[in-house]
């Protein structure tokens, strides 16, 4: 019986993001429980993303040389070890180290994206990337409520042990079910620890440069919101860790619906570039009203925000990934997508840092500034609209 690489990749990402989803909603307030400031919260989140930034191009380039499968297996083992350390992180230093190791392991997303590009065609790639994006959403459906419930009723150590166990399940499934997806390995792909060594060559193509910057700004604004939202909800709306997990769950449900059920139809009817612009404006609106929810109308207001964010994310993330992959040579898919992940990871370093820093000045600032950042992202995306299709890199 022929194995389905897409199904296995989907399950791999789902389990990987399930573990991530279990941790991330409770991390900001747990960091506070250890005596951290809001800036410290941002730093704990930033070190995870900094390791993503450094290691995404390494995993991507090495996967071009040796294949996607071994890189995915190794990275899962690293992530599992990080969750084991997280389970017993009773000081800020241990928590910092645990998130550093987790960032190295989770930098494999670019490799998974490259594997999806390996098995897709230009015509169905946006739909397949959307399905992988849906795995992210599903991870946030089941992960946050489980993490919040376990933290509230059993303690932080069981959160880490549960996440580690999920990684081990992921490892076993990938070992037995994941085939190699790359058809032609590139033994000459340059191995480098410098994340931006090949950035100049990638930026020679204007459309890739503008897409990189659009994604960078979007991730900066979104990650500032993501790391400060649990603080806002607990301090200003008195939500417990368990109920914060439920809010993240609703975000995951909406994202999965958009990316799995709507993105293909939207792309077919409106095209990638229009989707990108529409997604940016929806994020501007969502971030702008995020800190304005009145206490007595928190649920309906947050429902509107979640719908806008989910539609915006569904239009932005798979569309940018697809447009980049279409404009990159096929034998450099892992490298170019790895560079994009590094750029995004750098944004996830800066976003939490600036979010944590300005949150202490006023709780609304991470979201208001984020909306302004999205307006700058709209400028770069508008440049993409002016590039003719004939200028696109032909598939190889």
C-alpha positions in Angstrom: 0.0 0.0 0.0 1.5 3.3 -1.1 2.1 5.7 1.8 0.8 9.3 1.5 3.6 11.8 2.2 1.1 14.6 2.6 -0.9 12.8 5.2 2.2 11.9 7.2 3.6 15.5 6.9 0.2 16.8 8.1 0.2 14.5 11.1 3.9 15.3 11.9 3.1 19.1 11.9 -0.1 18.6 13.8 1.6 16.6 16.7 4.6 19.0 16.6 2.3 22.0 16.9 0.1 20.3 19.5 3.1 20.2 21.8 3.8 23.8 21.0 0.1 24.7 21.5 0.2 23.1 25.0 3.1 25.3 26.1 2.6 28.7 24.5 -0.6 30.0 26.1 0.6 29.3 29.7 4.2 30.3 29.1 3.8 34.1 29.6 2.0 33.9 32.9 4.1 31.0 34.2 7.2 33.1 33.5 5.5 35.8 35.6 5.0 33.3 38.4 8.8 32.8 38.4 9.3 36.5 39.1 9.8 37.8 35.6 9.0 41.3 34.2 7.0 41.7 31.0 10.3 42.2 29.2 11.6 39.0 30.6 8.5 37.3 29.2 9.4 38.7 25.8 13.0 37.5 26.2 11.9 33.9 27.0 9.8 33.9 23.9 12.5 35.6 21.8 15.2 33.0 22.6 13.0 30.3 21.1 12.5 32.3 18.0 16.2 33.3 17.8 17.1 29.6 17.6 14.5 29.2 14.9 16.2 32.1 13.1 19.6 30.5 13.3 18.7 26.9 12.6 15.9 27.1 9.9 18.3 27.7 7.0 20.7 25.0 8.4 17.9 22.4 8.5 16.5 23.6 5.1 19.9 23.5 3.3 21.0 20.2 4.9 17.7 18.7 3.8 18.4 19.8 0.2 21.7 17.8 0.5 20.7 14.7 2.5 16.9 14.6 2.3 13.9 15.8 4.3 13.3 12.6 6.4 16.5 12.5 8.5 16.3 16.2 9.4 12.6 15.8 10.5 13.5 12.8 12.7 16.5 14.5 14.3 14.7 17.7 15.0 11.8 15.9 16.7 14.3 14.2 19.1 15.7 17.6 20.0 12.2 19.1 20.7 11.3 16.1 22.9 14.4 16.8 25.1 13.5 20.4 25.5 10.0 19.6 26.8 11.6 17.2 29.4 13.7 20.1 30.7 10.7 22.4 30.6 8.8 20.0 32.9 11.4 20.7 35.7 12.1 24.3 35.0 11.6 26.0 38.3 13.9 28.9 37.6 14.1 31.5 34.9 17.5 30.2 33.8 16.3 26.6 33.3 13.2 27.9 31.5 15.4 30.0 29.2 17.6 27.0 28.3 14.6 24.7 27.7 13.0 27.2 25.3 16.4 27.7 23.6 16.6 23.9 22.9 13.0 23.9 21.8 13.7 26.6 19.3 16.5 24.5 17.7 14.3 21.5 17.3 11.2 23.3 16.0 13.2 25.1 13.3 12.3 22.1 11.1 9.1 23.8 9.7 11.0 25.0 6.6 12.0 21.4 5.9 8.4 20.2 6.2 7.4 23.1 3.8 10.1 22.0 1.4 8.8 18.4 1.6 5.3 19.7 0.7 6.8 21.6 -2.2 8.5 18.4 -3.4 5.3 16.5 -3.7 3.1 19.3 -5.1 2.6 21.0 -8.5 2.4 24.8 -9.1 -1.3 24.5 -9.6 -2.2 22.7 -6.3 0.6 24.1 -4.1 -1.4 26.8 -2.4 -4.0 24.3 -1.4 -1.5 21.9 0.0 0.3 24.6 1.9 -3.1 25.6 3.2 -3.6 22.0 4.5 -0.3 22.2 6.3 -1.3 25.6 7.7 -4.5 23.8 8.9 -2.3 21.5 10.9 -1.0 24.6 12.8 -4.6 25.6 13.4 -5.5 22.1 14.7 -2.5 22.1 17.0 -3.9 25.3 18.5 -7.4 23.7 18.8 -6.4 20.9 21.0 -3.1 22.1 22.5 -4.1 25.2 24.5 -7.1 23.9 26.3 -5.2 20.8 27.3 -2.2 22.8 28.4 -4.4 25.2 30.4 -6.3 22.4 32.0 -3.2 20.3 32.9 -1.4 23.4 34.3 -4.5 24.4 36.4 -5.3 21.0 37.8 -2.0 19.1 37.9 1.0 21.5 37.7 3.5 22.7 35.2 5.7 19.5 35.3 2.9 17.5 33.8 2.5 20.0 31.0 6.1 19.4 29.9 5.9 15.7 30.3 2.8 15.5 28.2 4.4 17.6 25.4 7.5 15.3 25.5 5.2 12.3 25.2 3.5 13.7 22.1 6.9 14.3 20.5 7.8 10.6 21.1 4.6 9.6 19.4 5.5 11.9 16.5 9.0 10.4 16.3 7.6 6.8 16.1 5.1 7.7 13.4 7.6 9.6 11.3 10.1 6.8 11.6 7.8 4.2 10.3 5.5 6.2 8.0 7.4 9.1 6.5 9.0 8.4 3.1 11.7 10.6 1.6 10.0 13.2 -0.6 13.0 14.9 -2.4 13.4 13.4 -5.9 16.8 14.9 -6.6 19.1 15.8 -3.8 21.5 18.8 -4.2 24.9 17.7 -2.8 26.3 21.1 -3.7 23.9 23.0 -1.5 26.2 25.2 0.7 26.2 24.3 4.4 26.4 27.5 6.5 25.6 28.7 9.9 25.1 32.2 8.6 21.3 32.6 8.2 21.6 35.4 5.6 24.6 34.2 3.6 22.4 33.5 0.6 20.0 36.4 1.2 21.6 38.7 -1.4 21.0 36.2 -4.1 17.4 35.6 -3.1 16.8 39.4 -3.0 17.9 39.8 -6.6 14.4 38.7 -7.4 12.2 41.7 -6.3 9.1 39.7 -5.7 10.9 37.4 -3.2 12.4 40.4 -1.4 9.0 42.1 -1.0 7.4 38.9 0.1 10.1 38.3 2.7 9.6 41.8 4.1 5.8 41.5 4.1 6.0 38.2 6.1 8.6 39.7 8.4 6.3 42.7 9.4 3.3 40.5 9.7 5.0 38.0 12.0 6.4 40.9 14.1 3.0 42.3 14.8 1.3 39.0 15.3 4.0 37.6 17.7 3.8 40.8 19.8 0.1 40.2 20.2 0.5 36.5 20.9 3.0 36.8 23.7 1.1 39.7 25.5 -2.5 38.5 25.0 -2.3 36.0 27.9 -1.0 38.7 30.2 -3.8 41.1 29.1 -6.5 38.5 29.5 -5.4 37.4 33.0 -4.7 40.9 34.3 -7.6 42.9 32.8 -10.2 40.2 32.2 -9.3 37.8 35.1 -9.2 34.8 32.9 -7.5 31.7 34.3 -4.8 29.6 32.5 -7.6 27.2 31.6 -9.9 29.8 30.0 -6.9 31.4 28.2 -6.4 28.0 26.7 -10.0 28.0 25.5 -9.6 31.4 23.8 -6.6 30.1 22.0 -8.6 27.0 21.1 -11.2 29.1 19.3 -8.5 30.9 17.4 -7.2 27.5 16.3 -10.7 26.4 15.2 -11.2 29.5 13.1 -7.8 29.2 11.5 -8.3 25.5 10.6 -11.6 26.3 9.0 -10.2 29.1 6.9 -7.0 27.3 5.8 -8.4 23.9 5.2 -11.9 24.7 4.0 -11.7 28.2 2.4 -8.2 29.0 1.2 -8.4 26.8 -2.0 -11.7 28.3 -3.0 -10.6 31.9 -2.2 -7.4 31.5 -4.2 -9.3 30.0 -7.2 -11.8 32.9 -7.3 -9.6 35.9 -6.3 -6.0 35.0 -6.8 -3.0 34.9 -4.4 -2.2 38.6 -4.6 -5.7 39.9 -3.8 -5.8 37.4 -0.9 -2.6 38.8 0.5 -3.8 42.4 0.5 -7.2 41.5 2.0 -5.5 39.5 4.7 -3.3 42.4 5.7 -6.3 44.8 6.1 -8.2 42.2 8.2 -5.1 42.0 10.5 -5.0 45.8 10.7 -8.6 45.9 11.9 -8.2 43.0 14.3 -5.1 44.4 16.0 -6.7 47.9 16.2 -9.7 46.7 18.2 -7.9 44.0 20.2 -7.3 46.1 23.4 -10.7 47.8 23.2 -12.9 44.9 24.2 -15.2 46.0 27.1 -15.3 43.6 30.0 -19.0 43.0 29.7 -18.7 42.3 26.0 -15.5 40.4 26.0 -16.8 37.2 24.4 -18.6 38.8 21.3 -15.9 41.3 20.8 -13.1 38.7 21.0 -15.2 36.5 18.6 -15.1 39.3 16.0 -11.4 39.7 16.5 -10.7 36.0 16.2 -12.7 35.8 13.0 -10.8 38.7 11.5 -7.4 37.3 12.6 -8.2 33.8 11.3 -9.3 35.1 7.9 -6.3 37.4 7.8 -3.8 34.7 8.7 -5.4 32.2 6.3 -5.0 34.7 3.5 -1.5 35.8 4.4 0.6 32.8 5.5 -0.1 30.0 2.9 -0.2 32.7 0.1 3.2 34.1 0.9 4.8 30.6 1.3 3.3 29.6 -2.1 4.3 32.7 -3.9 7.9 32.3 -2.6 8.1 28.6 -3.6 6.7 29.4 -7.1 9.4 32.0 -7.6 12.3 29.9 -6.3 14.3 27.3 -8.4 13.1 23.8 -7.5 16.5 22.6 -6.4 16.7 25.6 -3.9 13.3 25.2 -2.4 14.6 24.2 1.0 17.2 26.9 1.0 14.8 29.8 0.0 12.0 28.6 2.3 14.6 28.2 5.1 15.6 31.8 4.5 12.0 32.9 4.7 11.6 31.0 8.0 14.8 32.7 9.3 13.3 36.0 8.4 10.1 35.1 10.1 12.0 33.8 13.2 13.8 37.1 13.4 10.4 38.8 13.5 9.4 36.4 16.3 12.5 37.6 18.2 11.7 41.3 17.7 7.9 41.0 18.2 7.9 39.5 21.7 10.8 41.8 22.8 9.0 45.0 21.7 5.6 43.7 22.8 6.9 42.9 26.3 8.7 46.2 26.5 5.8 48.5 25.5 3.2 46.4 27.4 4.5 47.8 30.7 4.1 51.3 29.5 0.5 50.7 28.5 -1.3 47.4 27.8 -2.8 48.7 24.5 0.6 49.6 22.8 1.6 46.1 21.5 -1.7 46.0 19.5 -1.9 49.6 18.3 1.8 49.6 17.2 1.1 46.2 15.6 -1.7 47.7 13.5 0.7 50.4 12.3 3.3 47.7 11.4 0.7 46.0 9.3 0.2 49.2 7.3 3.9 49.1 6.4 3.4 45.4 5.4 0.6 46.6 3.1 3.1 48.9 1.4 5.5 46.0 0.5 2.6 43.7 -0.5 1.4 46.5 -2.8 4.7 46.4 -4.6 4.1 42.7 -5.2 0.9 43.6 -7.0 2.8 45.7 -9.5 5.1 42.8 -10.6 3.9 41.1 -13.7 3.3 37.4 -13.8 5.8 37.1 -16.7 8.5 38.1 -14.3 7.9 35.1 -12.1 10.7 32.4 -11.9 9.8 29.5 -14.2 9.4 26.1 -12.5 12.4 23.8 -12.9 
